[in-house]
Amino acid sequence: MARLQGRLAEFAAARDWGRYHTPKNLAAALSVEASELVEIFQWLTPEESARVMERPDSAHRVEDEVADVLSYLLQFCEVLGIDVLKALAAKIERNEKRFPVAGSGHSMK
């Protein structure tokens, strides 16, 4: 993960984009890219959405948008000094306590 963040930082620095990579701008870019991912699924039925990766053209679009979302998320974390994997692990731990398995009353079933 750190290596990918480094590559993204080098890519931006080589193009003098650092001045644009503020937390506000990166959060906005992340939102836009997430919206582009949602757009692919917007009018699909649940069944169609489950099969989206079966078609090469739609699979490619999904993969590109996932990469864009992750790219901006990693850049956002880099700028703010967030260890993304540490943050994720902490959130999972909080959710495990918040939503215990037995008797949680929050079952999705």
C-alpha positions as CSV (number, residue, x, y, z in Angstrom):
1,M,0.0,0.0,0.0
2,A,2.8,2.4,0.9
3,R,4.5,1.7,-2.4
4,L,1.4,2.5,-4.3
5,Q,1.0,5.7,-2.3
6,G,4.5,6.6,-3.2
7,R,4.0,6.0,-6.9
8,L,0.9,8.2,-6.8
9,A,2.8,11.0,-4.9
10,E,5.7,10.8,-7.4
11,F,3.2,10.9,-10.3
12,A,1.5,14.0,-8.9
13,A,4.9,15.7,-8.0
14,A,6.3,15.1,-11.5
15,R,3.3,17.0,-12.9
16,D,3.4,19.7,-10.2
17,W,-0.1,18.8,-9.1
18,G,0.7,18.9,-5.4
19,R,-0.7,22.4,-5.0
20,Y,-4.1,21.0,-6.2
21,H,-4.0,18.0,-3.9
22,T,-5.5,19.6,-0.9
23,P,-7.8,17.5,1.4
24,K,-10.8,19.4,0.1
25,N,-10.0,18.8,-3.5
26,L,-9.1,15.2,-3.0
27,A,-12.3,14.5,-1.0
28,A,-14.3,16.1,-3.9
29,A,-12.4,14.1,-6.5
30,L,-13.0,10.9,-4.5
31,S,-16.7,11.7,-4.4
32,V,-16.8,12.3,-8.1
33,E,-15.1,9.0,-8.9
34,A,-17.4,7.1,-6.5
35,S,-20.3,8.7,-8.3
36,E,-18.9,7.5,-11.6
37,L,-18.8,4.0,-10.1
38,V,-22.4,4.3,-9.0
39,E,-23.4,5.5,-12.4
40,I,-22.4,2.2,-14.0
41,F,-25.0,0.4,-11.8
42,Q,-27.6,3.2,-11.7
43,W,-30.3,1.6,-13.8
44,L,-29.4,-2.1,-13.5
45,T,-31.6,-4.5,-11.7
46,P,-30.0,-6.3,-8.7
47,E,-29.5,-9.4,-11.0
48,E,-27.9,-7.4,-13.7
49,S,-25.6,-5.7,-11.2
50,A,-24.5,-9.0,-9.9
51,R,-23.4,-10.0,-13.4
52,V,-21.6,-6.7,-14.4
53,M,-18.2,-8.3,-14.3
54,E,-19.3,-11.0,-16.9
55,R,-19.1,-8.5,-19.8
56,P,-15.6,-7.3,-20.7
57,D,-16.7,-3.7,-21.5
58,S,-18.6,-3.2,-18.2
59,A,-16.0,-5.1,-16.2
60,H,-13.3,-2.7,-17.6
61,R,-15.3,0.3,-16.6
62,V,-15.9,-1.0,-13.1
63,E,-12.2,-1.8,-12.6
64,D,-11.2,1.7,-13.9
65,E,-13.6,3.4,-11.5
66,V,-12.5,1.3,-8.6
67,A,-8.9,2.2,-9.3
68,D,-9.8,5.9,-9.5
69,V,-11.7,5.7,-6.1
70,L,-8.8,3.9,-4.5
71,S,-6.2,6.3,-6.1
72,Y,-7.9,9.4,-4.7
73,L,-8.5,7.7,-1.3
74,L,-4.8,6.8,-1.0
75,Q,-3.8,10.3,-2.0
76,F,-6.2,11.8,0.5
77,C,-4.7,9.6,3.2
78,E,-1.2,10.5,2.2
79,V,-1.9,14.3,2.4
80,L,-3.5,14.0,5.8
81,G,-1.0,11.4,7.2
82,I,-3.6,8.7,7.7
83,D,-2.4,5.1,7.7
84,V,-5.3,3.7,5.7
85,L,-4.8,0.1,6.8
86,K,-4.5,1.1,10.5
87,A,-7.7,3.2,10.2
88,L,-9.6,0.3,8.6
89,A,-8.4,-2.2,11.2
90,A,-9.6,0.2,14.0
91,K,-12.9,0.7,12.3
92,I,-13.5,-3.0,12.0
93,E,-12.7,-3.5,15.7
94,R,-15.2,-0.7,16.6
95,N,-17.9,-2.3,14.4
96,E,-17.3,-5.7,15.9
97,K,-18.0,-4.3,19.3
98,R,-20.9,-2.2,18.1
99,F,-22.5,-5.0,16.2
100,P,-21.9,-8.3,18.1
101,V,-22.9,-11.5,16.2
102,A,-25.4,-13.0,18.6
103,G,-28.5,-11.0,19.6
104,S,-27.4,-7.8,18.0
105,G,-30.8,-6.9,16.7
106,H,-29.0,-5.5,13.7
107,S,-29.1,-8.6,11.5
108,M,-29.4,-8.1,7.8
109,K,-31.3,-11.4,7.5
